């Protein structure tokens, strides 16, 4: 199942790690699902895109459910329990305000497992909390618009701001502490129901992030902190002119000089949160599309080689065999396939991309290998029913012919069965396709601004009939079920 946390049913706003997340584990496992894939969980900017996070390490405070933290046994008797339990309006905003107002002198180390938490996250937590505190003080402006001494991380200037706003700084740390505990509870609950959590990690990080601010030497920036080269993709199925993502590309020589320490820490953090991990835009580890910082379209970019082999070897040397899935959609060369296969990483296939008339199309189920994760569609695709409805009549007829069905048969059901009966080791369905939803239920349209990342399921849609139907499909295909 593919569903972001914010898309969970919730009457009071976007989904969180509260009761709705645990209920979704119940519903999904009873429908036979064994894996829940989630989009990146970092704190987002105002556009809510999980792929342009304020931190590649932190958890999004907005995913916290403060109400669910009230009366938690593991907090009982602590000063933090007093703060949380006394909130009449248990939201992250109210929690932050309460921590700022009354609890500046309360020792963080007195909280349960606080030292363990600080030790585990020492490589990024201080930078993140400093970044968010200064950003708050600067009216949430991007870091390159801050005063030069703060943008340049002058120790004296940074500590002056932190000293003046120590309560806000501490609230940032405590939010991450609570996020980690609440996430651990959800992960444990999923495991108890025979489900694994499948994460998603963008290759690049946001320019306006704690990561770039604290590690400028690892990114292609000019003296003013602006990207001299940015990431993107050439023209593809999603865009005729390609895409300019705006993320600064890496200075791979600087990363390699430090033995890829930042990357090791990043992967280690994600594997603490998730059981397996999709590496978005995997092909960028073999060669990446580098676009001049002042370019108007991605058509002006060029391919540049990346040290992916050295990176993956180094990470594997520190962390062992990696439960990674390579997102290898788009323009893929033999060199990309060779890199992926050298580390035995599963590839991705999307059935909506399989109907171009070529019998050797890799997205057709008959062409899958076992080392494949197959999707009806991803968060960047429309739902199957909406996609099919948008096709002209000849294309619809071709899709039916390829699937071996008549006009009276359901294309969605045929695509589900085609994936479940394929050789792919893992099959993923967006919840929208499980529910059989049509137009108006898309999560993201690449290359567009506005209206993305806000789709949300309704509790009434998660019926027992759909559970039984999905379980029947899974069992008929002899695939592993959660029950």
C-alpha positions as a printed Julia matrix, in Angstrom:
483×3 Matrix{Float64}:
   0.0     0.0     0.0
   1.25    3.47   -0.91
  -0.17    6.29    1.2
   1.47    9.29    2.84
   0.75    9.99    6.51
  -0.92   13.32    5.73
  -3.38   11.46    3.45
  -4.76    9.39    6.32
  -8.39   10.09    7.27
  -8.62   12.81    9.92
 -11.59   15.06   10.6
  -9.49   17.85   12.1
  -6.88   18.3     9.36
  -4.13   16.35    7.57
  -3.36   12.86    8.8
  -0.95   12.36   11.69
   0.69    9.58   13.69
  -2.36    9.44   15.92
  -5.18    6.93   16.13
  -5.85    7.19   12.39
  -2.4     5.76   11.59
  -2.89    2.77   13.89
  -6.4     2.21   12.49
  -4.94    2.23    9.0
  -2.46   -0.47    9.98
  -5.41   -2.53   11.25
  -7.41   -2.0     8.06
  -4.48   -2.65    5.72
  -3.25   -5.77    7.47
  -6.77   -7.19    7.5
  -6.87   -6.6     3.74
  -3.71   -8.7     3.42
  -1.11   -5.97    2.97
   2.37   -6.54    4.4
   4.11   -3.26    3.5
   3.06    0.37    3.95
   5.0     2.82    1.77
   5.17    6.41    2.98
   6.52    9.54    1.28
   9.44   11.42    2.92
   8.57   12.47    6.48
  10.74   15.58    6.87
   9.41   19.05    7.83
   8.06   20.78    4.74
   7.95   24.3     3.37
   4.69   26.13    2.7
   4.06   24.1    -0.48
   3.84   20.91    1.66
   6.09   18.99   -0.75
   7.73   16.12    1.15
  10.48   16.1    -1.49
  11.72   19.61   -0.6
  12.18   19.28    3.13
  13.71   21.7     5.6
  15.82   18.77    6.8
  16.9    15.43    5.36
  17.07   14.02    8.9
  14.31   15.55   11.02
  10.74   14.36   11.3
   7.91   16.72   10.41
   6.4    18.17   13.62
   3.06   18.45   11.81
   2.9    14.63   11.73
   2.89   14.57   15.53
  -0.41   13.88   17.25
  -0.11   15.74   20.53
  -3.5    14.51   21.74
  -2.26   10.91   21.45
   0.76   11.88   23.59
  -1.43   12.91   26.49
  -1.44   10.42   29.38
   1.28    8.32   27.72
   2.73    5.89   30.33
   6.32    6.42   29.2
   6.02   10.15   30.0
   4.14    9.78   33.29
   5.71   11.73   36.13
   7.92   13.91   33.91
   7.73   17.66   33.49
   6.98   17.15   29.79
   3.89   15.11   30.7
   2.69   18.09   32.74
   3.06   20.35   29.72
   1.31   18.0    27.31
  -1.47   16.85   29.65
  -2.36   20.43   30.58
  -2.95   21.5    26.96
  -6.62   22.26   26.37
  -5.95   22.46   22.64
  -3.35   19.71   22.03
  -1.68   20.85   18.81
   1.97   21.23   17.86
   1.56   25.02   17.86
   0.09   25.03   21.36
   2.81   22.66   22.58
   5.53   24.91   21.17
   3.98   27.96   22.81
   3.68   26.17   26.15
   7.31   25.05   26.04
   8.44   28.57   25.17
   6.36   30.21   27.89
   6.97   28.14   30.97
   9.63   25.5    30.71
  12.94   27.14   29.83
  14.74   25.75   32.87
  13.41   22.2    32.84
  16.24   19.72   32.06
  15.79   17.8    28.82
  18.17   15.08   30.03
  15.67   14.21   32.8
  13.24   12.84   30.22
  13.1     9.07   29.51
  15.85    7.89   27.13
  16.9    11.5    26.47
  20.64   10.77   26.46
  20.12    7.85   24.1
  18.09   10.08   21.77
  20.73   12.83   21.78
  23.54   10.35   21.12
  21.72    8.68   18.24
  20.98   12.02   16.54
  24.09   14.01   17.43
  25.24   14.39   13.8
  22.27   16.54   12.76
  20.02   17.59   15.64
  21.91   20.67   16.81
  22.29   22.03   13.27
  18.59   21.47   12.63
  17.43   23.13   15.86
  19.76   26.1    15.27
  18.56   26.45   11.69
  14.88   26.36   12.65
  15.38   28.81   15.5
  17.21   31.36   13.36
  14.73   30.86   10.54
  11.89   31.56   12.98
  13.68   34.69   14.22
  14.17   35.81   10.6
  10.47   35.52    9.72
  10.96   32.14    7.96
  13.05   33.7     5.21
  15.44   31.33    3.38
  18.89   31.19    4.96
  20.68   33.07    2.17
  18.51   36.12    2.95
  19.62   36.2     6.58
  22.32   38.61    7.78
  25.68   37.49    6.44
  27.05   36.36    9.79
  24.04   34.06   10.34
  23.95   32.8     6.75
  27.67   32.05    7.09
  27.19   30.36   10.48
  29.47   32.67   12.45
  29.61   30.87   15.84
  29.19   34.05   17.86
  26.22   35.31   15.84
  24.51   31.92   15.89
  24.91   31.49   19.65
  23.62   35.02   20.28
  20.35   34.13   18.53
  20.11   30.74   20.24
  20.74   32.31   23.64
  18.02   34.88   23.02
  15.56   32.22   21.8
  16.65   29.23   23.83
  13.05   28.18   24.55
  12.25   27.94   20.86
  15.47   26.01   20.26
  14.58   23.55   23.01
  11.07   23.15   21.62
  12.58   22.09   18.28
  14.64   19.43   20.04
  11.65   18.22   22.07
   9.47   17.97   18.95
  12.05   15.65   17.42
  12.23   13.65   20.65
   8.44   13.22   20.62
   8.4    12.46   16.89
  10.9     9.65   17.35
   8.93    8.1    20.21
   5.58    8.33   18.43
   7.07    6.97   15.21
   8.64    4.07   17.12
   5.24    3.21   18.57
   3.69    3.18   15.09
   6.53    1.1    13.66
   6.26   -1.42   16.5
   2.5    -1.65   16.01
   2.98   -2.25   12.29
   5.47   -5.04   13.02
   3.02   -6.63   15.44
   0.57   -6.77   12.54
   3.13   -8.31   10.17
   3.64   -5.06    8.26
   6.86   -3.3     7.35
   7.32    0.44    6.83
   8.74    1.44    3.44
  10.33    4.89    3.33
  11.23    7.24    0.5
  14.42    9.29    0.33
  14.98   11.99   -2.29
  18.42   11.95   -3.86
  18.77   15.71   -3.43
  17.93   18.05   -0.58
  16.25   21.44   -0.57
  18.4    24.54   -1.03
  16.56   26.13    1.9
  17.38   23.43    4.43
  19.43   22.84    7.52
  21.51   20.41    5.48
  22.76   22.97    2.94
  23.1    25.76    5.51
  25.23   23.59    7.81
  27.23   21.81    5.08
  27.77   24.33    2.3
  31.01   22.66    1.23
  29.06   19.58    0.07
  26.98   21.5    -2.47
  27.59   23.47   -5.68
  27.06   27.0    -4.37
  28.55   30.37   -5.23
  29.93   32.83   -2.68
  26.45   34.22   -2.02
  25.1    30.77   -1.23
  23.18   30.46   -4.49
  23.33   27.22   -6.51
  25.76   27.5    -9.41
  24.33   24.21  -10.73
  20.94   22.72   -9.95
  19.37   19.3   -10.3
  16.69   18.31  -12.76
  15.77   15.86  -15.47
  15.76   16.16  -19.25
  12.51   16.04  -21.24
  10.56   12.87  -20.36
   7.06   11.41  -20.07
   6.1    14.05  -17.51
   7.43   17.2   -19.21
   8.38   18.13  -22.78
  11.03   20.59  -21.55
  12.25   18.51  -18.65
  12.14   19.63  -15.04
  14.29   22.05  -13.06
  14.03   20.98   -9.45
  16.08   23.85   -8.02
  18.04   21.66   -5.61
  21.77   22.37   -5.62
  23.73   19.41   -6.94
  26.39   17.82   -4.76
  30.06   18.64   -4.72
  30.92   14.97   -4.92
  34.64   15.56   -4.52
  34.05   17.21   -1.12
  31.74   14.38   -0.04
  34.24   11.77   -1.17
  37.05   13.59    0.65
  35.08   13.1     3.89
  34.48    9.42    3.04
  30.77   10.14    2.36
  30.15   10.61    6.08
  27.1    12.83    5.53
  25.5    10.23    3.25
  26.21    7.41    5.69
  24.57    9.38    8.49
  21.58   10.14    6.27
  20.98    6.52    5.25
  21.5     5.33    8.82
  18.86    7.79   10.07
  16.3     6.69    7.46
  16.88    3.01    8.22
  16.26    3.76   11.87
  12.8     5.0    10.86
  12.0     2.51    8.09
  12.45   -1.18    7.32
  13.23   -0.57    3.66
  13.86    2.56    1.65
  13.19    3.79   -1.87
  16.07    5.87   -3.21
  14.36    8.44   -5.4
  16.11    9.32   -8.69
  18.62    6.49   -8.32
  19.99    7.17  -11.79
  21.56   10.35  -10.39
  24.12    8.19   -8.61
  25.49    7.04  -11.96
  25.09   10.32  -13.87
  22.9    13.33  -13.14
  21.31   16.08  -15.21
  23.11   19.28  -14.19
  21.43   22.54  -15.15
  23.05   25.99  -14.93
  21.65   27.92  -11.99
  20.31   30.68  -14.26
  18.8    28.39  -16.92
  15.17   28.91  -17.95
  14.45   25.27  -18.82
  16.07   21.93  -18.09
  16.82   21.54  -21.79
  20.02   23.54  -21.11
  21.4    20.81  -18.85
  24.11   18.21  -19.38
  24.86   14.73  -18.01
  27.62   14.59  -15.38
  29.09   11.39  -13.97
  28.6    10.64  -10.25
  30.63    8.35   -7.97
  27.67    6.07   -7.21
  29.73    2.89   -7.04
  32.16    4.33   -4.5
  29.27    5.82   -2.49
  27.28    2.58   -2.28
  30.37    0.52   -1.5
  31.26    2.9     1.33
  27.73    2.89    2.76
  27.56   -0.89    2.56
  30.92   -1.13    4.28
  29.55    0.85    7.24
  25.94   -0.36    7.35
  25.99   -3.78    5.68
  23.63   -4.94    2.92
  21.13   -2.2     2.3
  17.34   -2.69    2.04
  17.12   -0.12   -0.77
  14.82    0.01   -3.78
  16.16    1.91   -6.79
  13.7     4.35   -8.35
  14.95    3.95  -11.9
  12.18    5.58  -13.91
  12.82    7.92  -16.83
  15.92    7.89  -19.01
  17.87    4.81  -17.91
  21.13    3.71  -19.51
  22.91    0.34  -19.36
  25.36    1.94  -16.92
  22.51    2.72  -14.49
  21.27   -0.87  -14.72
  24.8    -2.16  -14.14
  25.18   -0.01  -11.02
  21.84   -1.16   -9.62
  22.49   -4.82  -10.39
  26.0    -4.67   -8.9
  24.39   -3.97   -5.52
  21.41   -6.3    -6.14
  18.9    -3.46   -5.72
  15.32   -4.02   -6.92
  14.15   -1.86   -9.81
  10.8    -0.06  -10.11
   8.16   -0.65  -12.77
   4.91    1.3   -13.3
   2.2    -0.42  -15.29
   0.69    2.84  -16.54
   3.92    3.3   -18.53
   3.63   -0.09  -20.21
   1.29    0.68  -23.1
   3.45    2.28  -25.78
   3.12   -0.62  -28.23
   6.61   -2.04  -27.7
   6.64   -5.69  -26.67
   9.93   -5.19  -24.83
   8.58   -2.3   -22.74
  10.08   -2.95  -19.28
   6.88   -1.83  -17.56
   4.84   -4.7   -19.02
   4.37   -7.44  -16.4
   5.59  -10.21  -18.71
   8.97   -8.44  -18.84
   9.48   -8.16  -15.07
  12.26   -9.95  -13.26
  11.84  -11.15   -9.69
  14.03   -8.3    -8.43
  11.27   -5.78   -9.16
   8.89   -3.56   -7.22
   5.85   -3.06   -9.45
   3.22   -0.31   -9.15
  -0.07    0.44  -10.86
   1.02    4.08  -10.41
   3.07    6.17   -7.99
   2.35    9.42   -6.14
   3.3    11.22   -9.38
   0.69    9.38  -11.46
  -3.03    9.95  -11.69
  -5.24    7.13  -10.46
  -5.65    4.2   -12.88
  -9.29    5.07  -13.55
  -8.53    8.76  -14.16
  -5.55    7.89  -16.37
  -7.61    5.46  -18.43
 -10.49    7.91  -18.74
  -8.08   10.53  -20.16
  -7.0     8.26  -23.06
  -8.53    8.52  -26.52
 -10.65    5.61  -27.73
  -7.93    3.9   -29.78
  -5.56    3.98  -26.82
  -8.24    2.57  -24.53
  -8.82   -0.26  -26.98
  -5.08   -0.97  -27.1
  -4.84   -1.08  -23.29
  -7.73   -3.57  -23.14
  -6.17   -5.69  -25.86
  -2.8    -5.71  -24.08
  -4.47   -6.72  -20.82
  -6.59   -9.33  -22.6
  -9.96   -7.97  -21.48
 -13.19   -6.86  -23.12
 -14.91   -3.5   -22.9
 -17.13   -4.85  -20.13
 -14.18   -5.81  -17.93
 -12.6    -3.48  -15.38
  -9.24   -2.11  -16.48
  -8.32   -1.41  -12.85
  -9.07   -4.98  -11.76
  -7.15   -6.35  -14.73
  -4.11   -4.2   -13.89
  -4.19   -5.31  -10.26
  -4.31   -8.96  -11.29
  -1.56   -8.48  -13.88
   0.8    -7.16  -11.21
  -0.16   -9.69   -8.56
   0.39  -12.56  -11.01
   3.69  -11.18  -12.31
   7.19  -12.27  -11.3
   7.76   -9.05   -9.33
   8.77   -9.81   -5.75
   6.84   -6.83   -4.42
   3.66   -5.21   -5.72
   2.58   -1.75   -4.54
  -0.87   -0.19   -4.89
  -1.65    3.45   -4.12
  -4.65    3.56   -1.8
  -6.54    5.5    -4.49
  -6.32    2.44   -6.78
  -7.28    0.06   -3.97
 -10.38    2.2    -3.42
 -11.12    2.45   -7.16
 -11.09    6.25   -7.24
 -11.29    8.3   -10.43
 -10.46   11.9   -11.42
  -9.77   14.43   -8.68
  -7.81   12.09   -6.43
  -4.24   12.67   -7.58
  -1.5    13.29   -5.02
   0.96   15.18   -7.24
   1.29   16.44  -10.8
   5.02   16.86  -11.53
   6.09   20.24  -12.86
   3.05   22.08  -11.46
   2.58   24.41   -8.51
  -0.44   24.43   -6.24
  -2.99   21.76   -5.45
  -0.41   19.05   -4.8
   0.25   16.95   -1.67
  -3.18   17.64   -0.14
  -5.2    14.56   -1.13
  -6.77   12.82    1.81
  -8.77    9.61    2.19
 -12.1     9.52    4.0
 -12.75    7.01    6.75
 -16.0     5.91    5.1
 -14.03    4.77    2.04
 -12.12    2.13    4.02
 -14.83   -0.53    3.91
 -14.8    -4.22    4.77
 -15.96   -5.01    1.23
 -12.75   -3.52   -0.18
 -10.75   -5.43    2.43
 -12.33   -8.72    1.43
 -11.91   -8.02   -2.29
  -8.23   -7.12   -1.9
  -7.55  -10.13    0.29
  -9.17  -12.38   -2.3
  -6.94  -10.93   -5.05
  -3.78  -11.38   -2.97
  -4.58  -14.92   -1.91
  -5.57  -15.97   -5.44
  -2.14  -14.86   -6.65
  -0.47  -16.94   -3.89
   1.32  -13.89   -2.56
   2.19  -13.45    1.1
  -0.53  -11.77    3.17
  -0.37  -10.08    6.55
  -3.03  -12.45    7.96
